[in-house]
Amino acid sequence: MGSMTDYVELRCRSAFSFLVGASLPEDLVARAATLEYDTLTLADRNGVYGAPRFFQAARQAG
């Protein structure tokens, strides 16, 4: 079995998915960095409103 860093969350929803997600994109990226994930996707529903914040946070996290 692979390490946890081989895991990629493909259904990650942020607070920009109304009534579905709860965390801000920055918080999702911070948690992924804490867990040493190499990759994280943002799959918000009905829009890409959280994408700029997600992208900026991911760039800062490295």
N, C-alpha and C positions, 0 to 999 in steps of 0.2 A: 504494500500500500504506500502511496506517495505521501510526502509531507504536507502539512497544512498550506504551505506556500504554493502548492500545485492547485489549490482550490480557487475557483473563480465564481463569484456570485453574479449570476446573469439576470436576476429579477430584483435588483436593488431599487427600491422606490424611496424617494425623498418626501419631505413635507409638501413639495410642489405637486404631488399626486394627491389631490384633495380626498380626504376620508380613507386613504389607503396607506400612505407613508406618514411617518411622524418626525423623522430626524432631518435636520438640515444637511445639505450636501457636504458642507465643511465637516460636520460631525461624522458622516459616513466615511469620508476620506481619512480623517484622523483615526477612527477605529480600525480601518483597514491597514493603516500604517502601523498601528500598535500590534496588530496581529501578523504583521510582516507579509501581507498580501502583495504580490507583484502587480496584480490586475484587479480592477473593480469596474463594473459597468453601472450606468445609471439608466434605468428603464422607467422613467416617469410616464404616467398616463396622460393623454390629451394635451401634450405640449412639451416643449423643451426649455421651460422657464428656469429650471434649476441648472441647466447645462453650463452656463458661463461661470457660476459659482463653483460648481463641481470641477470644472476644468482648471480654474485658478487655484483651488485648494490642492488639486492633484499635482499641479506644477510646483507649488511651494513644498509639497511633501516629498517631491522627488520621484 
